Amino acid sequence: MERPIISFDYAIKDILRDKANFDILSGFLTELLEKPVTVLDVLESEGNPARPTSVAGKPGKKRKTKNTGKVSRLDLKAKIDDGEIAIFEIQYFDMVDFMGKILFNTCKAVVEQLSVGQKYDVKKVYSINISWYGLNAEDEYVFAANLTEFKGIHFDEVIPFSQNLDPNSDVPKDIHPEYFMIIPKNFEEEDERKRKNKNRKKDFVPKKPTKAKFDEWVYVLKHSAVKSEFTAKGIQAAGDKLNLLNMTPEERAHYEADKIAMGIQKSQLQTAELKGEKRGLEKGRTEEKVEAVIRCRKKGHSIDTIADLTDLSTEQIIKILKENGLM
């Protein structure tokens, strides 16, 4: 049995910023990082504005929210155990500088930890990126990247990318950021993938048995639903607290309006892409006809013959010939 829930991208705007719902974020991070994680606080910064923004109302009345209209990205910055930082970036549409954006926001999260004159007591930053377009990935739906050590060029030696500022401890701490890229649309359960690969006449390759519990979270990201048999940490709390059926009519209307706005923007982007492709095709056809006119003229064909061959008017052909110094 499945329970429909509010989509994760919508919840992260406001609902998951509430301390009462930190158990959902904690569960998500626990399964992704494969270690116990507790979210302690949600942080704000210049590069991580609150969304939606709060607008103070009259005393005793519920605070209103103002939709910023920014739907191309959603950010959440959370402080977790031992002062480490988790950043959530949700990207809906193709973006040529997406990787640069990820790097910039991760570096910013590192820099914002320190004040001028302090020791470089840098806490690890986890960059969790959820992309709703495929980034050219074919099968994989969870990618990881990090730098753990410096490797010697001339000799087989390594220096760990870690440090320890505590003189009473000899345990080094990993401080370099760790990156995750999650692509929900690529997620398929094994039976579904077997069936699709058979239709595609593609060999079935079993996935590695890693982060198995996190697969349940990826299912939630893709389908906005929680199965009763799911056991990943925090996932049943998401089923309870983000249940669509528990929304008030006002909350449901706001949620549906947000989804409609997202659909409109997606349609607008797709329309712009199609128009761009059409203009490109038309330009290409024009260039081909110009080249054809020039070739025909150089072969000694008359303007009337060129008109018959290219379906261009006499005036168009004369203009092309003059522009290219052939008349």
C-alpha positions in Angstrom: 0.0 0.0 0.0 1.2 3.5 -0.9 0.6 6.8 0.7 0.8 9.9 -1.6 2.9 12.6 -0.1 3.9 16.2 -0.9 6.8 16.1 -3.3 10.2 16.4 -1.6 11.1 19.5 -3.7 8.0 21.3 -2.4 8.5 20.1 1.2 12.1 21.4 1.3 10.9 24.9 0.6 9.3 25.3 4.0 8.0 22.2 5.7 11.4 20.5 6.2 12.8 23.7 7.7 10.6 23.2 10.7 12.5 21.6 13.6 9.5 19.3 14.2 10.3 17.7 10.8 14.1 17.4 11.2 13.7 13.6 11.7 12.8 13.3 8.0 16.0 15.1 6.9 18.0 13.2 9.4 16.7 9.9 8.0 17.4 10.9 4.5 21.0 11.8 5.3 21.5 8.8 7.5 20.7 6.4 4.6 22.6 8.4 2.0 25.8 8.9 4.1 25.4 5.4 5.7 26.1 6.7 9.2 23.8 8.1 11.9 23.0 11.7 11.2 21.1 14.2 13.3 20.0 17.5 11.8 20.5 20.2 14.5 19.5 23.4 12.7 18.6 24.9 9.3 21.0 27.7 8.4 20.5 30.7 6.1 23.1 32.6 4.1 23.3 35.1 1.3 23.5 32.2 -1.2 20.7 30.3 0.5 17.7 32.6 0.9 14.6 31.2 2.7 11.9 30.0 0.4 9.1 31.0 0.7 10.0 34.2 2.5 8.0 34.9 5.7 5.9 38.1 6.0 5.0 39.2 9.5 1.3 39.4 10.1 -0.7 41.0 12.9 -0.1 39.7 16.4 -2.0 36.5 17.1 -2.5 35.8 13.4 -0.8 33.1 11.4 2.3 34.3 9.5 1.8 34.5 5.8 4.2 33.4 3.2 5.2 35.1 0.0 6.2 33.0 -3.0 9.4 34.4 -4.5 8.6 32.8 -7.9 12.0 31.3 -8.1 11.5 27.7 -9.3 14.8 27.0 -11.1 16.5 26.0 -7.9 15.7 25.2 -4.3 18.3 25.3 -1.6 18.5 24.1 2.0 21.5 24.4 4.3 21.5 22.3 7.4 23.9 21.9 10.4 24.3 18.3 11.4 26.4 16.4 13.9 29.8 17.8 15.0 29.1 21.0 13.2 29.2 19.4 9.7 27.1 21.0 7.0 24.6 19.5 4.5 23.5 21.5 1.5 20.6 20.5 -0.7 20.4 21.7 -4.3 17.4 20.8 -6.4 17.7 21.6 -10.1 14.7 21.2 -12.4 15.9 22.1 -15.8 19.1 21.8 -17.9 21.7 24.4 -16.9 25.0 24.9 -18.7 26.8 26.0 -15.5 25.1 23.6 -13.1 28.5 22.0 -12.0 29.9 25.5 -11.4 26.9 26.4 -9.3 27.4 23.2 -7.2 31.1 24.0 -6.6 30.4 27.7 -5.8 27.7 27.0 -3.2 29.8 24.2 -1.6 32.9 26.5 -1.4 30.6 29.2 0.0 29.4 26.8 2.7 33.1 26.2 3.6 34.0 29.9 3.7 31.0 30.9 5.8 32.1 28.7 8.6 35.1 30.9 9.4 35.6 34.5 10.7 38.7 36.6 9.9 41.6 35.6 12.3 40.2 32.2 13.3 42.0 29.0 12.8 40.9 27.0 9.8 38.7 24.7 11.8 36.8 23.6 8.7 33.9 21.2 9.1 33.0 18.8 6.3 30.4 19.9 3.8 28.1 17.4 2.1 26.7 18.7 -1.2 23.4 16.8 -2.0 22.2 17.6 -5.5 18.9 16.3 -6.9 18.6 16.8 -10.6 15.3 16.3 -12.5 17.1 16.1 -15.8 19.4 13.2 -16.7 22.9 14.8 -17.1 23.4 12.2 -19.9 23.4 9.4 -17.3 22.0 6.1 -18.7 21.4 3.8 -15.8 22.9 5.2 -12.6 20.8 7.3 -10.3 23.1 8.1 -7.4 26.6 9.4 -8.0 29.3 10.3 -5.4 32.5 12.3 -5.7 35.1 13.4 -3.1 38.8 13.9 -2.7 40.2 11.9 0.2 44.0 12.1 -0.3 46.9 13.6 -2.2 48.8 11.1 -4.2 52.6 11.3 -4.8 53.6 11.8 -8.4 57.1 10.4 -8.2 56.7 7.9 -5.3 53.9 5.7 -4.0 53.0 8.0 -1.1 49.7 9.6 0.0 48.8 12.5 2.4 45.2 12.3 3.7 43.0 15.3 3.0 42.3 15.6 6.7 43.4 17.5 9.8 43.0 17.5 13.6 43.2 20.7 15.6 42.6 18.9 19.0 46.0 18.3 20.7 44.4 15.7 22.9 43.3 13.5 20.0 45.2 11.7 17.3 42.2 11.0 15.2 42.2 13.0 11.9 39.0 14.4 10.5 38.0 14.3 6.9 37.4 17.9 5.9 37.1 17.9 2.1 33.6 18.3 0.8 31.7 15.3 -0.4 29.3 15.5 -3.4 26.3 13.5 -4.3 24.2 13.7 -7.5 20.8 12.0 -7.4 18.8 11.5 -10.6 15.4 10.2 -9.6 14.1 9.7 -13.2 16.7 7.0 -13.7 15.6 5.0 -10.8 13.8 1.7 -11.6 13.2 -1.3 -9.4 15.0 -4.4 -10.6 11.9 -6.1 -12.1 11.0 -3.0 -14.0 14.6 -2.6 -15.3 14.8 -6.3 -16.4 11.6 -5.8 -18.4 12.7 -2.6 -20.0 16.1 -3.9 -20.9 14.6 -7.0 -22.5 12.4 -4.7 -24.7 15.5 -2.6 -25.6 17.5 -5.9 -26.3 20.0 -4.7 -23.7 21.9 -7.0 -21.4 20.7 -6.8 -17.8 23.4 -5.9 -15.3 22.4 -6.3 -11.6 23.1 -3.2 -9.6 25.6 -3.3 -6.8 24.2 -4.0 -3.4 25.0 -0.6 -1.9 22.9 2.0 -0.2 20.0 -0.4 -0.5 17.9 1.5 2.0 18.5 4.8 0.3 16.8 3.3 -2.8 13.6 3.7 -0.8 14.2 7.4 -0.6 14.9 7.7 -4.3 11.6 5.9 -4.9 10.0 8.6 -2.8 11.7 11.4 -4.7 10.5 9.9 -8.0 7.0 8.9 -7.2 6.1 11.2 -4.2 4.7 8.1 -2.4 5.7 6.0 0.6 5.1 2.3 0.7 4.0 0.7 3.9 6.8 -1.9 3.7 9.6 0.8 3.5 12.0 0.7 6.5 14.6 3.3 5.7 15.2 5.7 8.6 12.8 8.7 8.6 10.8 7.5 5.6 7.6 6.5 7.5 7.8 9.9 9.3 7.8 11.5 5.8 4.7 9.3 5.0 2.9 10.7 8.1 4.0 14.3 8.1 4.0 14.9 4.4 0.7 13.1 3.7 -1.3 14.8 1.0 -4.5 13.7 2.6 -3.6 15.6 5.8 -3.3 19.0 4.1 -5.9 21.7 4.7 -7.8 22.9 1.6 -5.7 26.1 1.8 -2.4 24.2 1.9 -3.6 21.9 -0.9 -4.5 24.8 -3.1 -1.1 26.4 -2.5 0.6 23.1 -3.3 -1.3 22.6 -6.5 -0.7 26.2 -7.6 3.0 25.7 -7.1 2.9 22.5 -9.3 0.9 24.3 -12.0 3.5 27.2 -12.0 6.3 24.6 -12.4 4.4 22.9 -15.3 3.9 26.3 -17.0 7.6 27.1 -16.7 8.6 23.7 -18.0 6.2 24.2 -21.0 7.7 27.7 -21.6 11.2 26.3 -21.7 10.3 23.5 -24.0 8.5 25.9 -26.3 11.5 28.2 -26.4 13.8 25.2 -27.2 11.5 24.1 -30.0 11.4 27.6 -31.5 15.1 27.8 -31.3 15.4 24.5 -33.1 13.0 25.7 -35.8 14.9 28.9 -36.3 18.1 26.9 -36.5 16.6 24.6 -39.2 15.3 27.6 -41.1 18.7 29.3 -41.0 20.3 26.1 -42.1 17.9 25.7 -45.1 18.6 29.4 -46.1 22.3 28.9 -46.0 22.0 25.7 -48.1 20.0 27.6 -50.7 22.6 30.5 -50.8 25.4 27.9 -51.4 23.3 26.2 -54.1 22.7 29.5 -55.9 26.5 30.3 -55.8 27.4 26.8 -57.1 24.9 27.0 -59.9 26.0 30.5 -61.0 29.7 29.4 -61.0 28.7 26.5 -63.3 27.2 29.1 -65.7 23.5 28.4 -65.1 21.1 31.2 -65.9 19.0 32.9 -63.2 15.8 31.3 -64.6 17.5 27.8 -64.3 18.7 28.6 -60.8 15.1 29.6 -59.9 13.8 26.3 -61.1 16.4 24.3 -59.2 16.1 26.2 -55.9 12.5 27.3 -55.7 13.7 30.9 -55.1 12.3 33.9 -56.8 14.4 35.8 -59.4 14.7 38.8 -57.0 16.0 36.6 -54.2 18.6 35.0 -56.6 19.8 38.4 -57.9 20.2 39.7 -54.3 22.3 36.6 -53.3 24.5 37.0 -56.4 25.0 40.7 -55.7 25.9 40.1 -52.1 28.5 37.5 -53.1 30.0 39.6 -56.0 28.7 37.4 -58.8 26.7 40.1 -60.5 
